[in-house]
């Protein structure tokens, strides 16, 4: 089965087109297999995972597995598609214009913080599966395409938001800005989840999150007052 991303369509409601089943039982079995496969791949990696173990994890027979998927690679691709779709929906639900337009600077900072928290939590929660998915994206052409098109969809959505909340005089190329912001945020989230090699003192999650928020805030809203620093004390009158 081939998945199709929505590409650059601004009207798309989901990241990927999904399988549809006429019978609830078939849909339930399919979902059980996807969730079970995600756990097995996260636990064992792609090479060590086997279809009988996935079927057992889902509580179905190996024969039932093959009624839905021809092999473990096919279910891995669909697990990745499901994972990316859920990740996109969870993060983008927080990236809406009403969180930024007409808001006070403190509220804008809180909105950026919330998006970063959702992204950090999502990648950390699924770190084991993320590790397998990222590795496969460098060796498997279909997984690589899924990753590229997922990132393109997120970039498009973020660019549309930037066009609404930031004047073009501040950010003339919203697509370029969205690309830089998206990759930076994901890479830092991956670092905090332990998916990047690191050594020595790398700072606390809270400190890194605050640094990322301030970097994004000052880039998006350079004319806003810097409320992160304490206000200057008024001069004392001479008596």
SVG drawing of the C-alpha trace seen along z (x, -y; Angstrom):
<svg xmlns="http://www.w3.org/2000/svg" viewBox="-18 -68 50 86">
<polyline fill="none" stroke="black" stroke-width="0.4" points="0.0,0.0 1.3,-3.5 0.7,-6.4 0.2,-9.9 1.0,-13.0 -1.2,-16.1 1.8,-18.1 1.4,-21.8 -2.4,-21.8 -3.5,-24.2 -6.9,-22.5 -5.6,-19.1 -6.8,-17.9 -4.3,-15.1 -0.7,-14.4 -1.3,-11.2 -4.1,-9.4 -5.1,-6.4 -6.5,-3.0 -10.3,-2.7 -12.1,0.4 -15.8,1.2 -15.9,3.5 -15.0,2.3 -13.4,5.5 -10.9,5.2 -10.1,1.7 -9.6,2.7 -7.2,5.5 -5.3,3.2 -4.9,0.6 -3.8,3.3 -1.1,4.5 0.2,1.0 0.5,0.3 2.0,3.7 4.5,3.2 5.5,-0.2 6.3,1.4 8.3,4.3 10.3,2.1 11.0,-0.4 12.2,2.5 14.2,4.6 14.9,2.4 14.0,3.1 16.4,6.0 15.7,8.0 11.9,7.6 10.0,10.5 6.4,10.8 5.4,13.6 6.4,11.5 4.4,8.5 1.4,10.8 1.8,12.2 2.1,8.7 -1.1,7.7 -2.9,10.9 -3.5,12.3 -2.1,15.2 0.8,14.8 -1.7,15.7 -3.9,12.8 -0.8,10.5 -0.3,11.5 -3.9,10.7 -3.0,7.0 0.7,6.8 2.9,8.7 6.0,8.4 7.6,6.5 8.9,3.7 5.3,2.9 4.0,2.6 7.1,0.6 6.3,-2.0 2.7,-2.2 3.8,-2.5 6.0,-5.4 3.2,-7.0 0.9,-6.7 3.6,-8.1 4.2,-11.1 0.5,-11.8 0.0,-11.8 3.1,-13.9 2.0,-16.5 -1.5,-16.8 -0.3,-17.1 2.2,-19.9 0.1,-21.8 -2.9,-21.9 -0.8,-24.4 0.4,-26.5 -2.6,-28.6 -2.8,-32.3 -5.1,-33.0 -2.2,-32.1 -0.1,-35.0 -2.2,-37.7 -3.2,-40.5 -1.6,-38.8 0.6,-40.3 4.3,-39.5 4.1,-37.3 1.3,-35.3 3.3,-34.9 6.2,-33.5 3.9,-31.1 2.5,-30.0 6.0,-29.3 6.9,-27.5 3.8,-25.3 4.7,-24.3 8.3,-23.5 7.0,-21.4 4.7,-19.4 7.5,-18.7 10.0,-17.8 7.6,-15.5 6.5,-13.8 10.0,-13.0 11.1,-11.9 8.1,-9.7 8.7,-8.0 12.5,-8.1 13.1,-4.4 10.8,-4.4 12.2,-7.7 15.7,-6.2 14.7,-3.3 12.7,-5.6 15.6,-8.0 18.1,-5.3 15.7,-3.7 15.2,-7.1 18.8,-7.1 18.7,-3.6 15.1,-2.9 13.8,-5.1 10.2,-5.0 10.9,-5.9 13.1,-8.7 10.3,-10.0 7.9,-9.9 10.3,-11.9 11.0,-14.5 7.3,-15.0 6.3,-15.1 8.9,-17.8 7.7,-19.7 4.1,-19.6 5.2,-20.9 7.3,-23.6 4.4,-24.7 2.0,-25.0 4.6,-26.9 5.3,-29.3 1.6,-30.0 1.5,-30.9 4.5,-33.1 2.9,-35.0 -0.1,-35.8 1.7,-36.8 4.9,-38.4 5.1,-41.4 7.0,-40.7 9.3,-43.6 10.5,-41.5 10.6,-38.1 10.5,-38.5 10.8,-34.7 8.5,-32.8 9.3,-29.4 13.0,-29.9 12.3,-30.9 9.9,-28.0 12.6,-25.6 15.2,-26.9 12.8,-27.0 11.4,-23.6 14.7,-21.8 16.3,-23.6 13.4,-22.8 13.3,-19.1 17.1,-18.7 17.2,-20.2 14.2,-18.1 16.1,-15.0 19.1,-16.1 17.1,-16.3 15.6,-12.9 19.1,-11.4 19.0,-10.8 22.1,-12.8 25.6,-12.0 26.7,-14.4 29.2,-14.6 29.9,-16.9 27.6,-19.5 24.8,-20.0 22.5,-22.1 19.1,-21.2 16.1,-20.6 14.5,-23.7 17.5,-25.9 17.7,-24.6 14.0,-25.1 14.2,-28.6 17.1,-29.4 15.2,-28.0 12.1,-30.0 14.0,-33.2 15.8,-32.7 12.6,-32.1 10.7,-34.9 13.4,-37.5 13.6,-36.4 9.8,-36.5 9.1,-39.6 12.3,-41.7 10.4,-45.0 8.7,-43.6 9.9,-44.7 12.4,-42.4 10.4,-41.3 12.9,-38.5 15.1,-41.1 14.1,-42.9 12.9,-46.4 15.4,-49.2 14.9,-50.8 13.7,-54.5 16.3,-57.1 16.1,-58.1 15.1,-61.7 17.5,-63.9 16.2,-65.4"/>
</svg>
